[in-house]
Amino acid sequence: MNDEIMTTVGCDIYSFDGRVLEIFGIFPARFHIRHLYVRVTGPDRKGKRTVEIGHGQVRGGGTIRTYTAAEWEQAHGLPALLEAVQKAIDSASGHGPV
């Protein structure tokens, strides 16, 4: 992947260049695909989704963002960006999603 993918969700800006996922916002974070996991849960009964991004395969030490149904609907590029990140993780690790 040579093209950067960017999207904005609320006050967060997500940027992925194929190797590094960066999140700019109140709590900025930077993750390399070789030490990264991504989990998306939801929607719950109110439409809320939770995005958990962290280092390694162990929970903790990362960032958790919760988005309302309206924020998720307005974040057109976020699902595609997270899918691209997961594909890059899978390619780097040599196996499928966890």
Helices and strands as residue ranges (DSSP letters): E 5-9, E 12-16, E 20-24, E 29-32, G 33-35, E 37-41, E 49-54, E 63-67, H 69-74, H 78-93
